[in-house]
């Protein structure tokens, strides 16, 4: 075990206590493969599963496993018709499980997420029965202010490139605190506590995932 891995294990012990104080379940896995197995172990066969845009879920292999597994998947991209998409979103908010990552999290167990449309943060705060969050330890921040700075500096610019957003950061690589129509930083959600105990589960891995 490397010094970094050993240190992550020690930090994870602290995070577990702090997340669970906020009624959020917590697991730490040293590798992405183990994190994937942990996520899938939480979802019973036959459950309805939806997701927000998550590079972490894609890179880990969770999305392929879900799409090819014995689950009822609800994909918001299955139709481009606005009326049909509205119906699909209604199914998503009533899903058994919602899969996502988090843009950042704090040492004291808070989740910080910034969205464009807001569908992801909406489902995190209310709707699906269970929310499973997969993220890597490099998204750890000391407090909410640092977490928001991290999103603007490290996550939003590459994500803007990924979704082909017409924003200043997609051109310069640097946040301009823009108010452009294509902004992907329209909604900011800080999750302090899960009102329903155990509704949210955080699975962290020591290996790099996402932005």
C-alpha positions, 0 to 999 in steps of 0.5 A: 500500500502506498503512502497516499493509499494509506492516507486515504484510508485514514481520511475515509474513516473521518469522512465516514463519521462525518457523513453518517452524522448527516444521515448519509451512508458511506463506503470507501473503496481503494480501487475503481473496480471495487467501487463499481462492485460496491455501487452495483451491490446496492441496487437489487435486480429489477429496480428502476434506475436513472442517472444524471450526467456523470463521467465518474459513473461512465469511467468506472463501468457502472453505467455499462453494467446497469444498461446491460444488467437486469434493471429497468433503466430510465434514460432521459436521452431516449427521446428528443421530443420535448413532450416525451422528455417531460414524461421521461423526467416524471419517471426519473423522479419516481425511480428506485435509484438515481446514480450520479457523482458529486462535483465536490465534498467537504471534510465535514461531510457536505456535498457541493454540486453545480448544474446547468439545467438543474435536473441532477441537483433536483433529483439529489434533493428530492424524488428518487427513493435512493441516490448513489453517489460515486466520486474519487477522493481528489474531490475532497475540500476543506469547506463549502467555499473551497468546494465551490472554487474547485468546481469553477476551477477544476470541474466546470471548464472541462465539463463545458468542453465535454457537453460542447457548451458555448461558454467563456470557460470552454474557450479559455479554460478559466471560469469567467463567472459568466451569465451566458445562455449556455452556462452550465453553472446555473444552480448550486446545491449544498447538501448538508443533511439527508432528511431521510436517513440512508436515502443518499449513499456516497461511495468514494474511491482512491483512484481518479474518476471524472473531473 
